[in-house]
Amino acid sequence: MLRVRCLRGGSRGAEAAHYIGSRGKHDFYFYFKLGRVFTGWVQRSFQSTQAATASQNTCAADDNNATSPVPKDCPVCSYNEWDPLEEVIVGRAENACVPPFSVEVKANTYEKYWGFYQKFGGQSFPKDHVNKAIAEIEEMCNILKKEGVIVKRPDPIDWSVKYKTPDFESTGMYAAMPRDILLVVGNEIIEAPMAWRARFFEYRAYRRIIKEYFNCGAKWTTAPKPTMAAELYDQDYPICTVEDRHKLAAQGKFVTTEFEPCFDAADFIRAGRDIFVQRSQVTNYMGIEWMRRHLAPDYRVHVISFKDPNPMHIDATFNIIGPGLVLSNPDRPCYQIELFKKAGWTVIRPPVPLIPDDHPLWMSSKWLSMNVLMLDEKRVMVDANETSIQKMFENLSISTIKVSIRHANSLGGGFHCWTCDIRRRGTLQSYFD
């Protein structure tokens, strides 16, 4: 049985968890047990909230003569990453803009691209490149439809428009990666608060679709929107080299502080009742704690960590592709991987990516090769150029659906990033009991 203990207890728990990256699994148990001291008041608060919610639901049932607040034909229902895919949101590359070169963008990009951001921040990504990405994603949508999947798309928006809040100014970025902003847990769609200022208003592109799902019975939750004030970021975050990044990550230091909750949905990955998350440059412990409390008691949120110099989004580092089956990046090993092995899970090390060194990857690494989308346990959408990982899947008796999205990769994501699965045919199960 896997016994991963999630972080509890606010700032003290966060300080303890900072050590995870540089300590072994025994220390992982020790520091997470510290958080148990703080759970009493959380449980009492949750019980009060649960009682109030039950009362409200009873009133609603009495008023509407309904036995369930959610219709059986609700179009939103997804519990994991591998049940048969029936409906999905696929992002758009249209009007994609380079984010301004702010401190949080600097911390999540590599030095060789900093000049690109400084020069083009607030302007369009190279037009020819974007047009090729648009064509690739259109073809991806066509293939998904041929595989029997319903495809929804966000609205096109002019992301070059400058906006101002009481705390900052910025331009937008894109609506290319729905996985970054939307997390489906059961019949609930959770809008992530995000951590980049350039992505503050990204939710607007998805609101029409989400309202449609809500009107059909889905739950719709928006996490607390951060102010993104200067206090949310370490303005002096000291990165110049990859070595700097390794040292800071090992020390549990990130560009985002614990000033207020923030998280990107792509730092969470689902396996039924168990949801795994990493503390990253865009997801802080307050954001993780908000999710833990929000999803309790039906779901268990577990913090895991990696030897990663630039943690941002978990699905090119640790991608769960089936019940008891996970892809684990060999360049970014998981410190808690033995816990999965002891639970009977098969851990697969994907092969080295084949993408050329000169191909621009402005916001991602070559390991997007493992950022695949499972259509079910025996079908996977994978990059047509990545023949090595295709062979890996074939050896696992998983059929590959090959699509080329190299230009789309440049904008920061693979198949998993470019999609958010809305409905998978399956039920809620526990894979770690």
C-alpha angles and dihedrals in degrees: 000000000000112000107187111161117215124224115269135173111051120249098359091053089047093053090051093048091052087079095058096089094058101035133071130254092272091060088045089063092044098052095043091051087059088069093062089078090068100046100088097077091042091055092048091049091048093049090053091049091046091052092050091048091049089052092051092048091051090053091049091050091049092049096047101030087234126147096200131032090216123060116235090237093057106147093217117080126129129143105170146008100264115040113115107294115232106161133018143172113230119197131237130237092194114125092001111175133199108249117240113265099258128156095266092050091049091052092053100045134064125254095247089065099044092093089053091056094044091052101040105027108139093017132096122281109249104303097222091050092049092049090053090049090051090053092049093051092047088055090047089054091049091052092048089052091050087053089057098259122138109230125206125185132205120242119270111249134182100249094182092076111114117230134188133204126181087268109039149357126230148140123240131256118206148289093243100117114050089171088068095058107025129059120183115204112176107311093339127101112205118198110212118225092225126211106230116087089218088063098048094109098031091112089072091077091059102041096094091054094044092050089053090052091046091052088053092055106274122139114244123199129176114199117226108289110234120228088227087216119168090266092068090068135057096236091195097047100159108225127142105133140030087252089059090052093050092051094048094046091049088053091050093246120145138172091247117073131203092258092119137345117285134161143154115227090229091071088070126073124186135227105167111276091001120074121184125208139175130216102238144160089282103031120063132190092257089057091048091049091051089054093046093054093042094053098039135142098016094048133039118217114206126191115221128176140206142202090255125144092203112025111192120142119358103227099084089049105038117014119176107211104172145354103304093357126108137168110224119192109239091210091054106038119195114243091213098044094119089065089062092046092051089052088059098257121148112232116205125195107212118221124261111282118255099212110127121254092238095056109108114246102174096175108014147045133248089261090086080100087084092044091099133157118231113215088187136326092291103037128063133178108225137168112276091221095054100083094162095061090042088059090048091056092046089055087055090053090248116138115230124224103202121213128162113228102154094133091045088052089062091066091062113275153068130215095296092050095047091055142053114198110225100180132021121173104244147086136253110273139164116237097182104053 
